[in-house]
């Protein structure tokens, strides 16, 4: 009857003698009706069996009552009452190596399980280190006595019965253990609160580490760019081709070895920044703002400046190499022409200053006059060479030739000497003409020889000069032009040989006359210094130079054919790689917009594309090798393709960056979907709505497009002032930088934030309040007791002292700390 009063909460009347059985049955029925009202099903148990003392029925009912009111409400991670209680015991005793709870019978025989539960929650009540597994009686009695004395848990079990029984009663032990659970339920709540705080602090610590990593990587990359740009902007010219070639080789090493790792670092920096911002949004934290000058846009601007300086430096290197090549050619040409001219003028001034006409005979005077006329003819023929020398010197000055002073000095000396020769020639002519009136004899043959030998000799010198002249060409057409000109020159050789034979015939005629008429001659032609031997020697020299010129032209023609092969080889590869890169860029763009399969399918598809792109790298390297051969061959244009190596490099870098960024965006979408509990159908609906209003397929929505998209998803945004204010609030969330566009990631973040549940500052504050025992502050000891060591120290280092009226020494303000975690105040 007492048990029934306790269950029902009602006072039952004591039955009178004689009516005992009827009243007992009535009282038991009231208890059974109350039990049934609580949802407990009693099968085959009636009041008569209880009153008549049916032990089996009575014990069954008592166990049903215990199970309903003491055990059934126990729930751990959505398990049944029994499984939940067992899981709770396993978790609480997990740190104790000599305790292994697997059931509610033999796992408790050594008593260490009961002692471990007490020690875990109230370590001051039991010295667990002194307990021994081989002394179960002491262990059980210790646990039962401590539980009864300090925890108000009655002794429901007998230690000797548990030890003496092969398999202790499961229901009895389960009932007794449930008392422990209810006694320590408050500690369970504290543990749950501690777990929540640990989770929040772990997220905060991870985010802070990501921020530090970003700042360091951004600083290192900016510092490298700052050091590299001055080197690329250095335009100090070199005086020699070898020095400029070394600069070009250093620039190639920079392109091959130093820049690619930095491209990878820049891409990784953007990925880390996007991942960090996604994690902050998912954990309901404020967006990360890097230090001034270290934004992703700042990195991109600095990188753009680097590439601009790089492009300018390469153009300058190539222009300088062309300039030095041109200068070397002009300088060599100047030296050749100057040497030929100086050799021709050697002794001419002394010859013009001779006074030999004063003691000469008439025939000698006429000879001297004719000789002088021949010299004037020769002098006039050399006028073009002098003008060429002056023109070359002027061009060297305009191209800033490093040895211009010596060139100018030599050119000035030649010009001064030329002017002096002109003056001396005029002066000698005047003297000879005055004497000519006195002298009349002249040898016409010598005169004719001199007149014909001089231009022929000048022609041979010009031919030798042209045959020995260096040339520089860049195309097959140019070398073919030189070859054609050379063939035309060779076609004139037979006529020239006839002229030589005619000139030698004049000399032979003179010798014949001298022998025939025994003329007393000086033995040399008085009208010219050109001898038949000299003509024959120069002619032989011309004949030797012709095959040499043929060989040089053939070699240059072969070189130009090789250069054309390099152009075609590079063009063929570039015309394949360039469109391939563009196609891949378009395909990646379509994958990121279209909705084929789940996000995981899209991610796998993108990773397959990434793998195929990485596998394409050897073709880029091969093209780089061909480009290097072209530069080493000093090839500056290519009519077989519109793609340059710079175009291919930029396209390749953009392709790698785009695939990495697209994969990161899909990963962030998966992270958002999983963290917010968004289904694949919702994600597809969001993507379909976004794509529908993305008219230009740019991957972003304008404000009006975004507003229309929200309305299509069921948002009530009116055209009145209230609707505009609400839309302005939403735009401030999805477009915090006010760029005027909404990305798909920002759209997903907003939709997930609107539909998902996340930790808040109030929830964290409530958790700290549980740990603090409902106080407005928390102590260092409480933090170290309830939290893991590293996270407890993290809180202690950042929590401000509590200054309320109820403060105690060492009290910490967990409220301001909780708001600071979510950006609502300064940490």
C-alpha positions in Angstrom: 0.0 0.0 0.0 2.9 2.3 0.8 4.4 1.7 -2.6 1.1 2.5 -4.3 0.8 5.8 -2.3 4.3 6.8 -3.4 3.5 6.0 -7.1 0.2 7.7 -7.3 0.9 10.6 -4.9 -2.5 10.0 -3.2 -3.3 9.0 0.4 -5.2 5.7 0.4 -7.7 4.7 3.1 -6.8 1.9 5.4 -9.2 -1.0 4.9 -11.3 -2.1 7.8 -11.1 -5.7 9.0 -13.6 -7.8 7.1 -13.4 -5.6 4.1 -9.6 -5.9 3.8 -9.5 -7.8 0.5 -12.0 -5.5 -1.3 -10.2 -2.3 -0.1 -6.8 -3.7 -1.0 -8.0 -4.5 -4.5 -9.5 -1.0 -4.8 -6.2 0.6 -3.7 -4.1 -1.5 -6.1 -6.5 -0.6 -9.0 -6.0 3.1 -8.3 -2.2 2.6 -8.5 -2.5 0.5 -11.6 -4.7 3.2 -13.2 -2.1 5.9 -12.4 0.6 3.8 -13.9 -1.4 3.2 -17.1 -2.1 7.0 -17.3 1.7 7.5 -17.6 1.9 5.3 -20.7 3.1 2.1 -19.0 1.5 -1.1 -20.4 0.9 -3.8 -17.8 0.3 -7.1 -19.5 -1.5 -9.9 -17.5 -1.1 -8.0 -14.2 -4.3 -7.5 -12.1 -5.0 -6.2 -8.7 -6.1 -9.6 -7.5 -2.7 -11.2 -8.2 -0.9 -8.4 -6.3 -3.2 -8.6 -3.3 -2.9 -12.4 -3.2 0.9 -12.2 -3.1 1.8 -13.4 -6.5 5.6 -12.8 -6.2 6.4 -13.2 -9.9 3.6 -10.7 -10.9 4.5 -8.3 -8.1 8.3 -8.3 -9.0 7.4 -7.8 -12.7 5.2 -4.8 -11.9 7.9 -3.3 -9.6 10.5 -3.7 -12.4 8.1 -2.0 -14.9 7.7 0.9 -12.5 11.4 1.3 -12.0 12.0 1.0 -15.8 9.4 3.8 -16.5 10.2 6.3 -13.7 13.9 5.8 -13.1 15.5 4.5 -16.4 13.3 5.2 -19.4 14.0 9.0 -19.4 17.7 8.3 -19.8 18.8 9.2 -23.3 22.4 9.5 -24.7 22.7 10.4 -28.4 19.2 9.2 -29.3 19.7 5.6 -28.0 17.3 3.5 -26.0 17.2 3.9 -22.2 19.3 0.8 -21.6 21.8 1.5 -24.4 22.0 5.1 -23.4 22.7 4.3 -19.8 25.4 1.8 -20.9 27.0 4.3 -23.3 27.0 6.9 -20.5 28.8 4.5 -18.2 31.4 3.6 -20.9 32.2 7.2 -21.7 32.5 8.2 -18.0 34.8 5.2 -17.2 36.8 5.4 -20.5 39.9 7.2 -18.8 40.2 4.3 -16.3 42.3 1.5 -18.0 41.3 -1.3 -15.5 37.6 -0.7 -16.1 35.7 -2.2 -19.1 31.9 -1.8 -18.9 30.2 -3.9 -21.6 27.0 -5.0 -19.8 25.0 -4.6 -16.6 26.1 -7.9 -14.9 29.7 -9.3 -14.8 31.3 -5.9 -15.8 30.5 -4.6 -12.3 31.6 -7.6 -10.2 35.0 -6.1 -9.3 33.4 -2.9 -8.0 35.8 -0.7 -9.9 33.1 0.5 -12.3 31.0 2.0 -9.4 34.2 3.6 -7.9 35.2 5.0 -11.3 31.8 6.7 -11.8 32.0 8.3 -8.3 35.7 9.3 -8.8 35.0 10.8 -12.3 32.4 13.2 -10.9 33.6 13.5 -7.2 37.3 12.7 -7.1 37.6 13.9 -3.5 35.3 11.1 -2.2 37.4 8.1 -3.3 41.2 7.6 -3.5 41.0 5.6 -6.7 44.7 4.9 -6.9 44.6 2.7 -3.8 41.9 0.4 -5.1 42.9 -3.1 -6.3 41.1 -5.2 -8.9 41.7 -8.4 -6.9 39.8 -7.0 -3.9 36.2 -6.7 -5.2 34.5 -6.8 -1.8 36.4 -3.7 -0.6 35.7 -1.9 -3.8 32.0 -2.7 -3.8 31.5 -1.8 -0.1 33.5 1.4 -0.6 31.3 2.5 -3.5 28.0 1.6 -1.7 29.0 3.4 1.5 30.2 6.5 -0.3 27.1 6.6 -2.5 24.8 6.3 0.5 26.7 8.8 2.7 27.5 11.6 0.2 25.2 11.0 -2.8 22.0 9.9 -1.0 21.8 6.7 -3.0 20.5 3.9 -0.8 22.2 0.5 -0.6 20.1 -1.5 -3.1 22.7 -4.2 -3.6 24.7 -6.5 -1.4 28.5 -6.8 -2.1 28.7 -10.5 -1.1 25.7 -11.4 -3.3 27.3 -9.8 -6.3 30.6 -11.5 -5.7 29.0 -14.9 -4.9 26.8 -14.9 -8.0 28.2 -16.1 -11.3 26.0 -13.6 -13.2 24.6 -10.7 -11.0 21.0 -9.7 -11.6 21.1 -7.3 -14.5 17.9 -5.4 -13.6 19.1 -4.8 -10.0 22.5 -3.4 -11.2 20.8 -1.4 -13.9 18.4 0.1 -11.4 21.3 1.0 -9.0 23.4 2.5 -11.8 20.5 4.7 -12.9 20.6 6.3 -9.5 24.2 7.3 -10.2 23.1 8.7 -13.6 20.4 10.9 -12.0 22.8 11.9 -9.2 25.4 13.1 -11.7 23.0 14.5 -14.3 24.1 18.0 -13.3 27.7 17.1 -14.2 26.5 15.8 -17.5 25.0 19.1 -18.4 28.4 20.8 -17.4 30.2 18.3 -19.7 27.9 19.2 -22.6 28.5 22.9 -22.0 32.2 22.3 -21.9 32.1 20.3 -25.1 30.2 23.2 -26.8 32.8 25.7 -25.6 35.7 23.4 -26.7 34.1 23.2 -30.1 33.8 27.0 -30.4 37.3 27.6 -29.1 38.8 25.0 -31.4 37.2 26.7 -34.4 38.5 30.1 -33.2 42.0 28.8 -32.7 42.1 27.2 -36.1 40.8 30.4 -37.8 43.4 32.5 -36.0 46.2 30.1 -37.2 44.8 30.4 -40.8 44.9 34.2 -40.5 48.5 34.1 -39.3 49.5 31.8 -42.1 47.8 34.1 -44.7 49.5 37.2 -43.3 52.9 35.5 -43.4 52.4 34.1 -47.0 51.1 37.4 -48.2 54.1 39.3 -46.6 56.6 36.9 -48.2 55.0 37.1 -51.6 54.8 40.9 -51.5 58.4 41.1 -50.3 59.6 38.9 -53.2 57.7 41.1 -55.7 59.2 44.2 -54.1 62.7 42.8 -54.5 62.1 41.5 -58.1 60.5 44.6 -59.7 63.6 46.9 -59.4 65.7 44.2 -61.0 63.2 44.0 -63.9 63.0 47.8 -64.2 66.8 48.1 -64.4 67.5 49.3 -68.0 71.3 49.9 -67.7 72.5 49.0 -71.2 75.6 46.8 -71.9 78.3 47.6 -74.4 78.7 44.0 -75.7 76.5 41.4 -77.2 77.9 38.8 -74.7 76.8 40.8 -71.7 73.3 41.3 -73.1 73.1 37.6 -73.9 74.0 36.8 -70.2 71.2 39.2 -69.1 68.8 37.3 -71.4 69.9 34.0 -69.9 69.4 35.3 -66.4 65.9 36.4 -67.4 65.1 32.9 -68.7 66.3 31.4 -65.4 63.9 33.7 -63.6 61.1 32.6 -65.9 61.9 28.9 -65.5 63.1 28.6 -61.9 62.1 31.5 -59.8 58.7 32.6 -61.0 56.7 29.3 -61.2 56.9 28.6 -57.4 55.7 32.1 -56.7 52.7 31.6 -59.2 51.8 28.5 -57.1 52.1 30.5 -53.9 49.8 33.2 -55.2 47.2 30.6 -56.2 47.5 28.9 -52.8 47.1 32.3 -51.1 43.8 32.9 -52.9 42.6 29.4 -52.0 43.6 29.8 -48.3 41.8 33.2 -48.2 38.6 31.8 -49.7 38.7 28.7 -47.4 39.2 30.9 -44.4 36.3 33.2 -45.3 34.1 30.2 -45.9 35.0 28.8 -42.5 34.4 32.1 -40.8 30.9 32.4 -42.4 30.0 28.8 -41.5 31.0 29.4 -37.9 29.1 32.7 -37.7 32.3 34.7 -37.3 33.0 38.1 -38.9 34.8 38.2 -42.2 38.6 38.3 -42.1 40.2 41.6 -43.1 43.9 41.2 -43.8 46.4 43.9 -42.8 46.5 47.1 -44.9 48.2 46.4 -48.2 47.8 42.6 -47.9 44.3 42.1 -49.5 44.0 39.6 -52.3 43.3 42.6 -54.6 46.6 44.2 -53.3 48.4 41.0 -54.2 46.9 40.9 -57.6 47.8 44.6 -58.2 51.4 43.9 -57.2 51.5 40.8 -59.4 50.1 42.8 -62.3 52.9 45.4 -61.8 55.4 42.5 -61.7 54.1 41.1 -65.0 54.1 44.6 -66.6 57.7 45.1 -65.5 58.6 41.6 -66.8 57.0 42.3 -70.2 58.8 45.6 -70.5 62.1 44.1 -69.4 61.9 41.3 -72.1 61.1 43.8 -74.8 64.0 46.0 -73.7 66.4 43.0 -73.8 65.4 42.0 -77.3 65.6 45.6 -78.5 69.0 46.0 -77.0 70.2 42.8 -78.6 69.0 44.0 -82.0 70.6 47.4 -81.4 74.0 45.8 -80.4 73.8 43.4 -83.4 73.2 46.4 -85.7 76.0 48.3 -84.0 78.5 45.5 -84.3 77.7 45.2 -88.0 77.9 48.9 -88.7 81.2 49.2 -86.7 82.8 46.4 -88.7 81.6 47.9 -91.9 83.0 51.3 -90.8 86.4 49.8 -90.1 86.5 48.0 -93.4 85.6 51.0 -95.5 87.9 53.3 -93.4 90.8 50.9 -93.8 90.3 50.6 -97.6 90.0 54.4 -97.9 93.1 55.0 -95.7 95.0 52.5 -97.7 94.0 54.3 -100.9 94.9 57.8 -99.5 98.2 56.7 -98.2 100.9 58.8 -99.9 98.4 60.8 -101.9 99.1 64.1 -100.2 102.9 63.7 -100.7 102.3 62.8 -104.3 100.1 65.9 -104.9 102.8 68.1 -103.2 105.6 67.0 -105.5 107.4 69.6 -107.7 108.4 67.0 -110.4 106.8 69.1 -113.2 109.3 71.8 -112.8 112.2 69.8 -114.4 110.0 67.5 -116.6 110.0 67.4 -120.3 107.0 68.3 -122.3 106.0 64.7 -122.7 106.5 64.2 -119.0 104.4 67.2 -118.3 101.6 65.9 -120.5 102.0 62.6 -118.8 101.8 64.2 -115.4 98.7 66.1 -116.5 97.0 63.0 -117.8 98.1 61.2 -114.7 96.5 63.9 -112.6 93.3 63.7 -114.6 93.2 60.0 -113.9 93.8 60.7 -110.2 90.9 63.2 -110.2 88.7 60.5 -111.8 89.8 58.1 -109.1 89.3 60.8 -106.5 85.7 61.4 -107.7 85.1 57.6 -107.6 86.1 57.6 -104.0 83.6 60.3 -103.1 80.8 57.8 -102.5 83.0 55.8 -100.1 83.8 58.9 -98.0 80.1 59.8 -97.9 79.3 56.2 -96.8 81.9 56.3 -94.1 80.4 59.6 -92.7 76.9 58.2 -92.9 77.9 55.0 -91.0 79.6 57.1 -88.3 76.5 59.3 -88.0 74.3 56.2 -87.6 76.6 54.8 -84.9 76.3 58.1 -83.0 72.5 58.0 -83.3 72.4 54.4 -82.0 74.6 55.4 -79.0 77.6 53.2 -79.9 79.9 52.8 -76.9 83.1 53.5 -78.9 81.6 56.6 -80.7 84.5 58.9 -79.7 87.1 56.8 -81.5 84.8 56.4 -84.5 84.2 60.2 -84.6 87.9 60.9 -84.4 88.7 58.6 -87.2 85.8 59.8 -89.4 86.9 63.5 -88.8 90.5 62.6 -89.7 89.3 61.0 -93.0 87.0 64.0 -93.8 89.8 66.5 -93.0 92.2 64.5 -95.1 89.6 64.3 -97.9 89.2 68.1 -97.9 92.9 68.5 -98.0 93.2 66.1 -100.9 90.6 68.1 -102.8 92.5 71.4 -102.2 95.9 69.8 -103.1 94.4 68.3 -106.2 93.0 71.6 -107.4 96.3 73.4 -106.7 98.3 70.8 -108.7 95.9 70.9 -111.6 96.4 74.7 -111.9 100.2 74.2 -111.9 100.1 71.5 -114.5 97.7 73.5 -116.8 100.1 76.5 -116.7 102.9 74.2 -117.8 100.8 72.3 -120.3 101.0 75.2 -122.7 104.7 74.6 -122.9 104.5 70.9 -123.4 102.6 69.0 -126.2 103.9 65.5 -126.5 101.7 62.9 -125.0 101.5 59.1 -125.4 97.8 58.4 -126.2 98.1 54.8 -125.5 99.3 55.4 -122.0 96.5 57.9 -121.6 93.9 55.4 -122.9 95.4 52.7 -120.6 95.2 55.0 -117.6 91.6 56.1 -118.3 90.4 52.5 -118.7 92.5 50.9 -116.0 91.5 53.4 -113.3 87.7 52.7 -113.4 88.3 49.1 -113.9 90.6 49.0 -110.9 88.0 51.0 -108.9 85.4 48.5 -110.1 87.6 45.6 -108.9 88.2 47.3 -105.5 84.4 47.9 -105.2 83.8 44.3 -106.1 86.3 43.0 -103.6 84.7 45.3 -101.0 81.2 44.0 -101.8 82.4 40.4 -101.8 84.0 40.8 -98.4 81.2 42.9 -97.0 79.4 41.2 -94.0 75.6 40.8 -94.2 72.8 40.2 -91.7 69.4 38.8 -92.7 66.4 37.5 -90.8 64.3 35.7 -93.5 64.8 33.4 -96.5 63.5 36.2 -98.8 66.3 38.5 -97.7 69.0 35.8 -98.3 67.4 35.0 -101.6 67.6 38.7 -102.6 71.4 38.7 -101.7 71.9 35.5 -103.7 70.1 36.9 -106.7 72.2 40.0 -106.6 75.3 37.9 -106.3 74.3 35.8 -109.3 73.7 39.0 -111.3 77.2 40.1 -110.3 78.7 36.8 -111.5 76.9 37.3 -114.8 78.9 40.5 -115.3 82.3 38.7 -114.9 82.7 37.6 -118.5 82.3 41.2 -119.7 84.6 42.4 -117.0 87.2 39.8 -118.1 86.9 41.2 -121.6 87.6 44.7 -120.3 90.6 43.4 -118.4 91.9 41.7 -121.6 91.3 45.0 -123.5 93.3 47.0 -120.8 96.1 44.5 -120.8 96.0 44.6 -124.6 96.6 48.4 -124.5 99.6 47.9 -122.2 100.9 45.2 -124.5 100.5 47.6 -127.5 102.7 50.2 -125.6 105.3 47.6 -125.0 105.2 46.5 -128.6 105.6 50.2 -129.8 108.5 50.7 -127.4 110.3 47.6 -128.7 109.4 48.4 -132.3 110.5 52.0 -132.3 113.1 51.8 -129.5 111.4 54.6 -127.7 113.4 55.8 -124.6 110.8 55.5 -121.9 111.2 55.4 -118.2 109.7 52.0 -118.2 106.5 52.9 -116.5 103.2 54.5 -117.5 103.5 58.1 -116.6 99.7 58.5 -116.4 98.8 55.9 -113.9 100.3 53.8 -111.1 98.1 50.8 -111.9 100.2 48.1 -113.4 99.0 45.0 -115.3 100.4 42.9 -112.5 98.2 44.8 -110.0 95.2 44.4 -112.3 95.9 40.6 -112.7 96.4 40.3 -108.9 93.2 42.0 -108.0 91.3 40.1 -110.7 92.6 36.8 -109.3 91.6 38.0 -105.8 88.1 38.7 -107.1 87.9 35.2 -108.6 88.9 33.7 -105.3 86.4 35.8 -103.3 83.4 34.7 -105.5 83.3 31.0 -104.3 83.8 32.2 -100.8 80.8 34.5 -101.1 78.9 31.6 -102.6 79.8 29.4 -99.6 78.8 32.2 -97.1 75.4 32.7 -98.9 74.7 29.0 -98.9 75.5 28.7 -95.2 73.3 31.6 -94.4 70.5 30.2 -96.6 70.8 26.9 -94.7 70.6 28.8 -91.4 67.5 30.7 -92.6 65.9 27.4 -93.6 66.6 26.0 -90.1 65.0 29.2 -88.7 62.0 28.7 -90.9 61.7 25.2 -89.6 61.8 26.4 -86.0 59.1 29.0 -86.9 56.8 26.3 -88.4 57.5 23.9 -85.6 56.7 26.5 -82.9 53.6 27.7 -84.9 52.2 24.2 -85.3 52.4 23.5 -81.6 51.2 27.0 -80.5 48.2 26.8 -82.9 47.1 23.6 -81.1 48.0 24.5 -77.5 46.4 28.0 -77.7 42.9 26.9 -78.7 43.2 23.9 -76.3 43.7 26.3 -73.4 40.8 28.4 -74.5 38.5 25.3 -74.9 39.4 24.1 -71.4 38.7 27.5 -70.0 35.2 27.4 -71.6 34.6 23.9 -70.5 35.5 24.7 -66.9 33.2 27.7 -67.0 30.3 25.5 -68.2 30.9 22.9 -65.5 30.8 25.6 -62.8 27.4 26.9 -64.2 25.6 23.7 -65.3 24.0 21.3 -62.8 24.9 17.8 -63.9 24.9 15.5 -60.9 25.7 16.2 -57.3 28.4 18.7 -56.1 30.6 15.7 -55.5 30.1 14.6 -59.2 31.0 18.2 -60.3 34.1 18.1 -58.0 35.2 14.7 -59.4 34.7 16.0 -62.9 36.7 19.2 -62.2 39.5 17.1 -60.6 39.6 14.9 -63.7 39.9 18.1 -65.8 42.7 19.3 -63.4 44.5 16.0 -63.9 44.2 16.2 -67.6 45.5 19.8 -67.5 48.5 18.8 -65.3 49.2 15.9 -67.7 49.3 18.5 -70.5 52.3 20.3 -68.9 55.0 18.4 -70.9 53.6 19.9 -74.1 53.9 23.4 -72.6 57.5 22.5 -71.6 58.2 21.3 -75.1 56.9 24.5 -76.5 59.1 26.4 -74.1 62.1 24.5 -75.4 61.2 25.4 -79.0 60.7 29.0 -78.0 64.2 29.0 -76.4 65.7 27.7 -79.6 63.9 30.5 -81.5 65.3 33.1 -79.2 68.8 31.6 -79.3 68.6 31.7 -83.1 67.6 35.5 -82.8 64.3 35.0 -84.5 62.1 37.9 -83.8 58.9 37.3 -85.8 56.8 34.3 -86.9 54.2 34.5 -89.6 53.0 31.0 -89.0 51.1 31.8 -85.8 49.4 34.6 -83.9 50.3 33.1 -80.6 53.5 34.2 -78.8 55.0 32.3 -75.9 53.8 35.1 -73.6 50.2 34.5 -74.7 50.6 30.7 -74.0 52.2 31.4 -70.6 49.5 33.8 -69.5 46.8 31.4 -70.8 48.4 28.4 -69.0 48.7 30.3 -65.7 45.1 31.6 -66.0 43.9 28.0 -66.7 45.7 26.6 -63.6 44.4 29.4 -61.5 40.8 29.0 -62.9 40.6 25.2 -62.3 42.0 25.6 -58.8 39.6 28.4 -58.0 36.6 26.5 -59.4 37.5 23.4 -57.4 37.8 25.5 -54.3 34.4 27.1 -54.9 32.8 23.6 -55.3 34.6 22.4 -52.2 33.3 25.4 -50.3 29.8 24.7 -51.6 30.1 21.1 -50.3 31.4 22.4 -47.0 28.5 24.9 -46.8 26.0 22.2 -47.7 27.2 19.7 -45.2 27.7 22.3 -42.4 24.3 23.8 -42.9 22.4 20.6 -43.6 21.3 21.7 -47.1 20.0 18.8 -49.2 21.1 18.2 -52.7 17.7 19.1 -54.0 17.9 22.5 -52.2 21.3 23.0 -53.7 20.1 22.2 -57.2 17.1 24.5 -56.7 19.5 27.3 -55.6 21.7 26.7 -58.6 18.8 26.5 -61.0 17.4 29.8 -59.7 20.8 31.5 -59.8 21.5 30.3 -63.4 18.0 31.3 -64.6 18.6 34.9 -63.6 22.3 34.9 -64.7 21.4 36.1 -68.2 24.9 36.8 -69.4 26.4 33.6 -67.9 29.0 35.7 -66.1 28.6 33.7 -62.8 27.3 36.7 -60.9 24.0 38.5 -60.5 23.3 42.2 -60.5 21.1 43.7 -57.7 17.9 43.6 -59.8 18.7 40.0 -61.0 19.4 39.0 -57.4 16.2 40.6 -56.2 14.1 38.7 -58.8 15.9 35.5 -57.8 15.0 35.9 -54.1 11.3 36.6 -55.1 11.3 33.4 -57.1 12.5 31.5 -54.0 9.6 32.8 -51.9 11.0 36.0 -50.3 8.5 38.7 -49.8 10.3 41.9 -50.9 7.9 44.7 -51.7 8.5 47.8 -53.7 7.7 50.0 -50.7 10.3 51.6 -48.3 10.2 48.6 -46.0 10.9 46.2 -48.8 13.8 48.4 -50.1 15.3 48.5 -46.6 15.1 44.8 -46.3 16.7 44.3 -49.7 19.5 46.8 -48.8 20.1 44.7 -45.6 20.4 41.5 -47.6 22.7 43.2 -50.2 25.0 44.3 -47.3 25.3 40.7 -46.4 26.0 39.1 -49.8 28.0 42.1 -51.2 29.9 43.6 -48.2 32.5 45.3 -50.5 29.7 47.0 -52.5 31.0 45.7 -55.8 27.4 45.7 -57.3 27.5 41.9 -58.0 26.5 38.7 -56.1 28.6 35.6 -56.6 27.1 32.1 -56.3 29.1 31.4 -53.2 27.7 34.5 -51.5 24.2 33.5 -52.6 24.6 30.0 -51.1 26.1 31.4 -47.9 23.0 33.7 -47.5 20.5 31.0 -48.3 22.2 28.5 -45.9 22.4 31.2 -43.2 18.7 31.8 -43.6 17.8 28.1 -43.3 20.4 26.5 -40.9 21.0 26.6 -37.2 24.5 27.7 -36.0 26.1 28.4 -32.7 25.6 32.0 -31.4 27.1 34.2 -28.8 24.1 33.7 -26.5 24.4 29.9 -26.7 28.1 30.1 -25.8 27.3 32.5 -23.0 24.7 30.1 -21.6 27.2 27.2 -21.7 29.7 29.2 -19.7 27.0 30.1 -17.2 26.4 26.3 -16.7 30.1 25.7 -16.1 30.2 28.7 -13.6 27.3 27.3 -11.6 24.8 29.9 -12.7 27.2 32.8 -11.6 27.9 35.9 -13.7 31.6 35.1 -13.7 33.8 32.1 -13.9 37.1 31.2 -12.1 40.4 29.9 -13.3 39.9 26.6 -11.4 36.5 26.1 -12.9 37.9 26.6 -16.5 40.8 24.2 -15.9 38.5 21.6 -14.3 35.9 21.6 -17.1 37.9 22.3 -20.3 41.0 20.6 -21.9 44.3 22.3 -20.8 45.1 24.1 -24.0 41.6 25.6 -24.4 41.3 26.4 -20.7 44.6 28.4 -21.0 43.3 30.0 -24.2 40.2 31.4 -22.3 42.3 32.4 -19.3 44.7 34.4 -21.5 41.9 36.3 -23.3 39.1 36.7 -20.7 38.9 40.1 -19.0 38.6 40.4 -15.2 35.0 40.5 -14.0 34.2 43.8 -12.2 30.6 43.2 -11.0 29.5 43.7 -7.5 29.5 40.0 -6.8 33.1 39.6 -8.1 35.6 37.5 -6.2 39.4 37.6 -6.5 40.4 36.1 -9.9 36.9 36.2 -11.3 36.8 36.3 -15.2 34.1 37.9 -17.5 32.9 35.2 -19.7 30.1 37.3 -21.2 32.3 39.9 -23.0 34.5 37.0 -24.1 31.5 35.2 -25.7 30.4 38.3 -27.6 34.0 38.9 -28.8 34.2 35.4 -30.3 31.4 36.3 -32.8 32.8 39.8 -33.6 30.2 41.7 -31.5 33.0 43.3 -29.5 36.8 43.4 -29.3 38.6 40.2 -28.1 
